[in-house]
Amino acid sequence: MAVTGKPRTQKPDWQRSIDEQVATLTAHKREWAETSIPRRVAYLLEIRGRVHAVAERWVDAGCRAKGIDPASPTAAEEWLAGPWALLYGINCYVETLRQVERHGTTRPPGKVRTRRDGQVVAEVFPADVFNRLLFNGVRGEVWMQPGITAAGLTKQMAAAYKQPRPAGAVALVLGAGNVASIAPMDVLHKLLTEHSVVLLKMNPVNDYLGPLFEEAFKPLIDAGFVAMAYGGADVGAHLAEHPGVEEIHMTGSARTHDAIVFGTGPEGEARRAANQPVNVRRMSSELGNVTPLIVVPGSWDRKDVRFQAENIVSTKVNNSGHNCIGTQVLVLPAEWELTQALLAEVERLLESQPRAAYYPGAADRVATMAGHARATALTPAGAGAPHHVVVKALDPANQAEACFRDESFASVLAVTELPGADPGDFLRTAVKFCNETLWGTLGASVLVDPKTRKALGTAFDDALADLRYGSIGVNIWSGIGFALAPTTWGAFPGHALNDVQSGIGWVHNTYLFDRPQKSVVYGPFAEFPRSVTKGETSTAPKPPWFVTNRASREVARRLVDFEADRSWKHIPGLVLAALRS
């Protein structure tokens, strides 16, 4: 007898493919969770070699997509934020896993101190002689949440590896479209920190990298521990609601986060207001920031003004300003005699930096901000439209100012000036302004000369403690906290699901601290040999991420080769290249 009724709807091919991928991951999640540490290390070392094998193709693809000459110094950005960051992160995870195998936990490589208020701070960088040599003068710390003691710190590390029989989970990673190493590093975090198998959904902006990632991660893909998906918002939405996906990590915008968790339209907004999520999966996220850079008044000379202007501009134009941690608000001391000279030098350098607004909507945002009443549009020679916009003299009391509330995600630099000729008074005012006026808590940077910092004493450390940001850079771009995998990367803890701002949770953190609060990275105030005249011990030349470093591409390429095997044979060439900066 024939059965009548509506025909069964056939799933599109891409949905059937995703169902198969999720099924494969589900079938292997327990196996991955129970995979031994030696086997995990073997996977990582094989992947490391594969990343090195695709590195040049990876960089070339990124340069083509972003309008960069692959032979130019600007190509260093693609080498450093792509293969180098991933290779360095892999090596950090290998060391951590070996520590867990030997000791049952991890141990910070540097000193652990306790601040006057009881907060525990662990030094995590430099970890070895190579770090000290190649990044001389750079130091990184992870600051713990309240309640952690120095004596009990190792008990609050590597919790995932102290579980008797972890079950594993299927995690969806929604990849970022801007910085090439974000997605693969997020995959490693889920795999190695949380024992999850991972389905990585590439962002359409940089999905051209997907085949290279598939080549690099082939051992884990073949074993059923990693899968990859492509497509637009429809694919992302389907994955986020897939019954086989148990948890989600995303890098992107708060708007996308809220759409996943609460839905869209007026109904979604109503659910967000009532904190009634429709997607109840565990969700972690990194969602951007209106990033401040604070300039503390002090004892600078004209060479300091030039060098720090290069520092500031590098934090702005890196990746054409399409960074969630790119400086957006320059916080200057109104009563400092060098404020206007510094600002003039920043504008001069910006105008010398042609950058393509490759990210969707970025050119429109630059054009819109060029119409701001206080804007100066900067058009490099030969460019047909403004590449950078500086919005000056913004009223710090105006909490409705768009530059303080909306992340530009483009080469837009806002400038505000705060009172306080005394460095201590100014710094306290600046910290309060950043905490209470600017949107987000992902990262902030502070520039301070060694003499002024010494005079501030414990007040400077207290100011860092008061800054409610997940990554803080002192005389160095806070974005370096992303690149240094042992430091944590994520928002300052405390955001609610329905007011997520810069996100919830953290990644990287390769020493596996269970309850970190923030990371602080310190750099030298001046390059060698001027650093010595400033009372610093650093022998580092101009950093390779500076836009004015003529040897940056060569240094970055050699750093990639070094991380592929961490051999002394690479050091002479690296040092010679760095000295040509």
DOMI-199071 format. One record per residue (C-alpha): residue in three letters; y, x, z. Coordinates in pm, whole numbers, padded with zeros to 5 digits, always signed. Layout:
# DOMI-199071
ALAYXZ
...
This chain:
# DOMI-199071
MET+00000+00000+00000
ALA+00337+00144-00099
VAL+00590+00214+00175
THR+00941+00105+00089
GLY+01271+00197+00249
LYS+01551+00447+00220
PRO+01451+00783+00072
ARG+01464+01075+00314
THR+01780+01280+00265
GLN+01699+01628+00136
LYS+01872+01911+00321
PRO+02082+02149+00113
ASP+01922+02488+00045
TRP+02157+02668+00283
GLN+02065+02436+00570
ARG+01693+02488+00509
SER+01753+02863+00501
ILE+01935+02849+00835
ASP+01658+02639+00988
GLU+01408+02904+00882
GLN+01622+03184+01025
VAL+01667+03007+01357
ALA+01295+02935+01373
THR+01216+03303+01314
LEU+01459+03412+01585
THR+01318+03154+01827
ALA+00968+03281+01765
HIS+01073+03638+01845
LYS+01321+03592+02130
ARG+01065+03655+02407
GLU+00933+03958+02222
TRP+01281+04110+02202
ALA+01358+04037+02567
GLU+01042+04227+02663
THR+01089+04513+02416
SER+01067+04843+02603
ILE+01363+05073+02644
PRO+01205+05355+02437
ARG+01148+05109+02153
ARG+01507+04986+02175
VAL+01634+05343+02163
ALA+01418+05409+01857
TYR+01568+05104+01683
LEU+01920+05225+01766
LEU+01860+05576+01635
GLU+01718+05439+01310
ILE+02016+05205+01275
ARG+02252+05496+01346
GLY+02114+05683+01047
ARG+02141+05375+00830
VAL+02504+05316+00933
HIS+02587+05672+00838
ALA+02415+05622+00502
VAL+02634+05321+00418
ALA+02954+05454+00577
GLU+03131+05567+00262
ARG+03046+05245+00075
TRP+03161+05050+00380
VAL+03499+05226+00384
ASP+03546+05199+00009
ALA+03477+04824+00021
GLY+03730+04776+00301
CYS+03993+04981+00121
ARG+03951+04781-00199
ALA+03980+04451-00013
LYS+04294+04561+00174
GLY+04475+04740-00108
ILE+04433+05090+00043
ASP+04387+05409-00157
PRO+04054+05542-00019
ALA+04182+05899-00060
SER+04501+05835+00140
PRO+04559+05899+00512
THR+04573+05519+00563
ALA+04201+05504+00480
ALA+04143+05660+00824
GLU+04188+05311+00967
GLU+03877+05194+00781
TRP+03674+05499+00886
LEU+03773+05470+01253
ALA+03762+05091+01300
GLY+03447+05060+01091
PRO+03160+05311+01090
TRP+03299+05544+01356
ALA+03342+05269+01618
LEU+02992+05138+01550
LEU+02827+05482+01553
TYR+03007+05576+01873
GLY+02904+05246+02032
ILE+02540+05302+01932
ASN+02544+05646+02094
CYS+02690+05501+02413
TYR+02418+05236+02428
VAL+02149+05500+02373
GLU+02277+05700+02670
THR+02292+05387+02885
LEU+01938+05281+02800
ARG+01811+05626+02884
GLN+01987+05605+03221
VAL+01827+05268+03292
GLU+01488+05410+03201
ARG+01536+05703+03440
HIS+01711+05532+03730
GLY+01662+05157+03693
THR+02038+05115+03658
THR+02340+05287+03505
ARG+02589+05521+03667
PRO+02956+05582+03584
PRO+02997+05931+03437
GLY+03322+06004+03623
LYS+03472+05957+03965
VAL+03484+05622+04140
ARG+03796+05551+04345
THR+03907+05268+04568
ARG+04268+05154+04551
ARG+04470+05076+04864
ASP+04404+04706+04813
GLY+04027+04768+04801
GLN+03982+04737+04424
VAL+03717+04973+04289
VAL+03795+05176+03976
ALA+03531+05372+03780
GLU+03613+05643+03529
VAL+03399+05596+03217
PHE+03567+05827+02965
PRO+03534+06117+02896
ALA+03160+06115+02955
ASP+03062+06453+02814
VAL+03192+06780+02674
PHE+03230+06631+02325
ASN+03457+06353+02456
ARG+03668+06609+02641
LEU+03700+06830+02337
LEU+03758+06571+02064
PHE+03976+06332+02265
ASN+04143+06577+02498
GLY+04390+06408+02730
VAL+04238+06059+02684
ARG+04085+05897+02990
GLY+03934+05553+03039
GLU+03868+05347+03351
VAL+03701+05013+03427
TRP+03856+04821+03718
MET+03625+04585+03906
GLN+03678+04231+04023
PRO+03757+04178+04393
GLY+03461+04202+04625
ILE+03290+04500+04459
THR+03264+04809+04680
ALA+03220+05169+04575
ALA+02903+05197+04779
GLY+02753+04890+04616
LEU+02878+04950+04262
THR+02547+05052+04103
LYS+02390+04735+04245
GLN+02646+04544+04036
MET+02547+04716+03712
ALA+02284+04646+03447
ALA+02178+04312+03597
ALA+02001+04211+03276
TYR+01763+04506+03314
LYS+01675+04413+03671
GLN+01527+04077+03574
PRO+01148+04076+03624
ARG+01071+03889+03299
PRO+01374+03790+03090
ALA+01319+03493+02862
GLY+01571+03583+02593
ALA+01784+03340+02395
VAL+01900+03265+02042
ALA+02268+03360+02015
LEU+02510+03278+01737
VAL+02780+03541+01674
LEU+03072+03416+01468
GLY+03206+03738+01319
ALA+03570+03843+01291
GLY+03730+03875+00949
ASN+03971+04159+01025
VAL+03822+04465+01198
ALA+03495+04572+01041
SER+03310+04692+01353
ILE+03373+04382+01563
ALA+03080+04178+01430
PRO+02810+04449+01451
MET+02930+04560+01795
ASP+02913+04198+01914
VAL+02557+04183+01782
LEU+02464+04494+01981
HIS+02624+04349+02293
LYS+02414+04032+02274
LEU+02099+04227+02197
LEU+02132+04503+02455
THR+02338+04351+02736
GLU+02195+03999+02737
HIS+01850+04039+02570
SER+01941+03776+02309
VAL+01827+03768+01948
VAL+02122+03714+01717
LEU+02223+03516+01411
LEU+02541+03677+01279
LYS+02756+03447+01067
MET+02992+03658+00858
ASN+03357+03560+00824
PRO+03447+03472+00463
VAL+03740+03718+00477
ASN+03512+04022+00500
ASP+03170+03889+00406
TYR+03162+04161+00137
LEU+03040+04383+00422
GLY+02740+04161+00490
PRO+02497+04335+00253
LEU+02588+04670+00408
PHE+02527+04533+00757
GLU+02194+04395+00637
GLU+02104+04741+00512
ALA+02206+04902+00839
PHE+02032+04648+01066
LYS+01722+04614+00844
PRO+01475+04728+01115
LEU+01590+04451+01351
ILE+01612+04194+01071
ASP+01259+04274+00952
ALA+01131+04241+01310
GLY+01282+03893+01347
PHE+01543+03991+01605
VAL+01856+03962+01387
ALA+01947+03730+01100
MET+02261+03687+00891
ALA+02437+03386+00744
TYR+02730+03341+00508
GLY+02965+03060+00416
GLY+03274+02874+00527
ALA+03369+02643+00811
ASP+03093+02397+00721
VAL+02825+02661+00777
GLY+02987+02775+01101
ALA+03006+02417+01232
HIS+02642+02352+01139
LEU+02531+02667+01318
ALA+02737+02593+01629
GLU+02563+02255+01660
HIS+02215+02370+01557
PRO+01957+02263+01818
GLY+01793+02606+01805
VAL+02113+02794+01891
GLU+02139+02838+02268
GLU+02464+03033+02310
ILE+02767+03132+02106
HIS+03002+03429+02096
MET+03305+03420+01870
THR+03605+03631+01775
GLY+03888+03432+01624
SER+04149+03177+01725
ALA+04176+02943+02022
ARG+04203+02660+01769
THR+03858+02739+01628
HIS+03717+02776+01979
ASP+03847+02434+02080
ALA+03713+02272+01764
ILE+03365+02406+01843
VAL+03372+02309+02211
PHE+03567+01980+02206
GLY+03570+01867+01844
THR+03865+01806+01615
GLY+04144+01554+01572
PRO+04300+01335+01840
GLU+03958+01270+01994
GLY+03893+01641+02030
GLU+04233+01698+02188
ALA+04169+01415+02433
ARG+03835+01567+02529
ARG+04000+01908+02574
ALA+04265+01756+02801
ALA+03989+01593+03008
ASN+03771+01907+02991
GLN+03482+01712+02845
PRO+03308+01942+02593
VAL+03084+01801+02324
ASN+02921+02142+02274
VAL+02783+02250+02610
ARG+02622+02575+02499
ARG+02723+02888+02687
MET+03032+03014+02507
SER+03201+03353+02522
SER+03502+03448+02314
GLU+03777+03694+02223
LEU+04073+03502+02085
GLY+04382+03716+02053
ASN+04707+03776+02231
VAL+05084+03802+02200
THR+05058+04171+02276
PRO+05338+04345+02470
LEU+05433+04710+02470
ILE+05650+04808+02769
VAL+05882+05112+02743
VAL+05969+05245+03090
PRO+06311+05418+03102
GLY+06289+05784+03186
SER+06339+06146+03091
TRP+06293+06148+02715
ASP+06438+06384+02457
ARG+06492+06321+02087
LYS+06145+06451+01997
ASP+05996+06206+02247
VAL+06188+05924+02079
ARG+06046+06024+01742
PHE+05689+06065+01868
GLN+05685+05739+02061
ALA+05838+05553+01767
GLU+05541+05677+01564
ASN+05315+05554+01844
ILE+05477+05208+01847
VAL+05474+05168+01469
SER+05108+05274+01456
THR+05018+04996+01699
LYS+05199+04745+01476
VAL+05104+04828+01118
ASN+04742+04928+01176
ASN+04529+04700+00958
SER+04854+04554+00818
GLY+04923+04394+01156
HIS+04607+04182+01133
ASN+04485+04280+01479
CYS+04452+04057+01782
ILE+04580+04355+01981
GLY+04860+04464+01746
THR+05191+04503+01931
GLN+05400+04187+01892
VAL+05664+04209+02165
LEU+05844+04535+02236
VAL+05979+04518+02592
LEU+06275+04757+02624
PRO+06509+04852+02911
ALA+06854+04708+02835
GLU+07043+04970+03037
TRP+06861+05280+02910
GLU+07070+05511+02696
LEU+06788+05570+02446
THR+06690+05208+02381
GLN+06890+05165+02062
ALA+06791+05509+01930
LEU+06424+05426+01981
LEU+06460+05088+01814
ALA+06643+05242+01516
GLU+06366+05498+01472
VAL+06099+05224+01490
GLU+06275+05028+01214
ARG+06315+05339+00999
LEU+05944+05421+01025
LEU+05838+05062+00965
GLU+06034+05054+00640
SER+05844+05362+00523
GLN+05507+05189+00564
PRO+05404+04966+00271
ARG+05123+04736+00384
ALA+04953+04449+00204
ALA+04931+04122+00397
TYR+04568+04070+00293
TYR+04465+03821+00560
PRO+04488+03453+00454
GLY+04826+03307+00547
ALA+04975+03637+00663
ALA+05228+03670+00380
ASP+05351+03318+00450
ARG+05387+03397+00821
VAL+05589+03711+00741
ALA+05813+03510+00509
THR+05860+03238+00770
MET+05952+03487+01043
ALA+06195+03657+00804
GLY+06395+03336+00831
HIS+06430+03365+01209
ALA+06793+03370+01317
ARG+06752+03716+01472
ALA+06521+03867+01210
THR+06558+04180+01002
ALA+06324+04189+00703
LEU+06204+04537+00605
THR+06093+04592+00247
PRO+05945+04935+00165
ALA+06063+05097-00157
GLY+05899+04939-00459
ALA+05775+04635-00269
GLY+05879+04297-00402
ALA+05873+04114-00069
PRO+05920+04200+00298
HIS+05620+04376+00448
HIS+05754+04382+00806
VAL+05990+04171+01014
VAL+06169+04281+01331
VAL+06312+04001+01545
LYS+06562+04154+01786
ALA+06761+04062+02097
LEU+06534+03776+02202
ASP+06630+03604+02526
PRO+06353+03689+02777
ALA+06429+03369+02970
ASN+06348+03151+02669
GLN+05985+03064+02733
ALA+05984+02836+02427
GLU+06056+03129+02193
ALA+05790+03121+01918
CYS+05756+03501+01921
PHE+05650+03479+02287
ARG+05408+03188+02243
ASP+05246+03224+01898
GLU+05034+03516+01784
SER+05177+03626+01448
PHE+04863+03811+01327
ALA+05090+03987+01077
SER+05347+04266+01074
VAL+05604+04089+01289
LEU+05760+04280+01579
ALA+05971+04094+01834
VAL+06207+04283+02065
THR+06343+04179+02401
GLU+06545+04376+02655
LEU+06515+04342+03031
PRO+06751+04460+03307
GLY+06679+04750+03538
ALA+06812+05103+03499
ASP+06577+05214+03777
PRO+06226+05265+03633
GLY+06056+05094+03927
ASP+06279+04786+03913
PHE+06242+04762+03537
LEU+05864+04796+03549
ARG+05829+04519+03806
THR+06051+04292+03595
ALA+05856+04377+03279
VAL+05519+04305+03440
LYS+05642+03967+03561
PHE+05781+03885+03216
CYS+05455+03973+03041
ASN+05240+03784+03290
GLU+05452+03469+03302
THR+05615+03437+02960
LEU+05386+03582+02694
TRP+05078+03395+02571
GLY+04737+03550+02626
THR+04582+03821+02840
LEU+04386+04042+02601
GLY+04586+04364+02608
ALA+04914+04540+02683
SER+05051+04893+02649
VAL+05294+05093+02864
LEU+05489+05405+02764
VAL+05607+05628+03049
ASP+05692+05997+03058
PRO+05503+06219+03307
LYS+05808+06297+03522
THR+05895+05929+03567
ARG+05536+05832+03629
LYS+05507+06099+03899
ALA+05828+05978+04063
LEU+05695+05621+04066
GLY+05390+05735+04262
THR+05159+05454+04371
ALA+05405+05197+04237
PHE+05286+05276+03886
ASP+04922+05218+03974
ASP+05028+04896+04149
ALA+05205+04782+03831
LEU+04884+04834+03632
ALA+04699+04633+03894
ASP+04953+04351+03864
LEU+04932+04333+03483
ARG+04696+04044+03407
TYR+04544+04187+03089
GLY+04189+04282+03001
SER+04280+04610+02829
ILE+04581+04824+02919
GLY+04692+05140+02742
VAL+04915+05397+02912
ASN+05093+05614+02651
ILE+04822+05502+02411
TRP+04762+05185+02213
SER+04562+04934+02416
GLY+04355+04883+02099
ILE+04190+05218+02175
GLY+04025+05026+02459
PHE+03838+04838+02187
ALA+03727+05158+02014
LEU+03607+05328+02332
ALA+03285+05134+02379
PRO+03236+05223+02751
THR+03553+05030+02836
THR+03540+04652+02851
TRP+03686+04437+02576
GLY+03798+04084+02648
ALA+04057+03872+02823
PHE+04157+03905+03186
PRO+03908+03689+03382
GLY+04002+03338+03487
HIS+04067+03129+03175
ALA+03929+02778+03172
LEU+03725+02639+02885
ASN+03998+02387+02802
ASP+04280+02645+02834
VAL+04097+02940+02688
GLN+04395+03152+02568
SER+04251+03500+02497
GLY+03895+03399+02570
ILE+03618+03409+02828
GLY+03385+03701+02889
TRP+03378+04054+02755
VAL+03187+04279+02516
HIS+03133+04657+02480
ASN+03117+04768+02848
THR+02830+05000+02763
TYR+02781+05110+03124
LEU+02694+04745+03192
PHE+02925+04662+03483
ASP+02837+04310+03594
ARG+03181+04212+03727
PRO+03458+04406+03551
GLN+03816+04283+03563
LYS+04002+04507+03318
SER+04001+04847+03155
VAL+04282+05104+03151
VAL+04298+05384+02893
TYR+04540+05675+02942
GLY+04669+05910+02674
PRO+04904+06209+02667
PHE+05277+06136+02638
ALA+05330+06417+02389
GLU+05121+06607+02137
PHE+05028+06973+02194
PRO+05209+07207+02242
ARG+05496+06983+02360
SER+05257+06825+02608
VAL+05258+07147+02809
THR+05638+07138+02843
LYS+05601+06784+02982
GLY+05366+06899+03255
GLU+05051+06769+03087
THR+04726+06961+03040
SER+04633+06794+02711
THR+04576+07019+02410
ALA+04541+06727+02167
PRO+04743+06728+01843
LYS+04879+06408+01690
PRO+04615+06132+01722
PRO+04426+06037+01404
TRP+04529+05671+01438
PHE+04901+05759+01402
VAL+05038+05645+01067
THR+05225+05975+01034
ASN+04914+06192+01068
ARG+04865+06360+00730
ALA+04508+06469+00811
SER+04390+06141+00960
ARG+04145+06048+00684
GLU+03976+06387+00696
VAL+03954+06381+01076
ALA+03816+06026+01077
ARG+03554+06105+00812
ARG+03441+06412+01007
LEU+03424+06207+01328
VAL+03184+05970+01152
ASP+02966+06262+01044
PHE+02970+06395+01400
GLU+02862+06068+01562
ALA+02570+06047+01319
ASP+02396+06331+01503
ARG+02641+06460+01770
SER+02584+06822+01670
TRP+02803+07124+01746
LYS+02790+07217+01377
HIS+03062+06956+01309
ILE+03308+07080+01570
PRO+03477+07373+01388
GLY+03562+07160+01084
LEU+03683+06876+01305
VAL+03912+07101+01505
LEU+04058+07264+01195
ALA+04121+06925+01033
ALA+04289+06794+01350
LEU+04523+07093+01361
ARG+04655+06998+01018
SER+04801+06673+01151
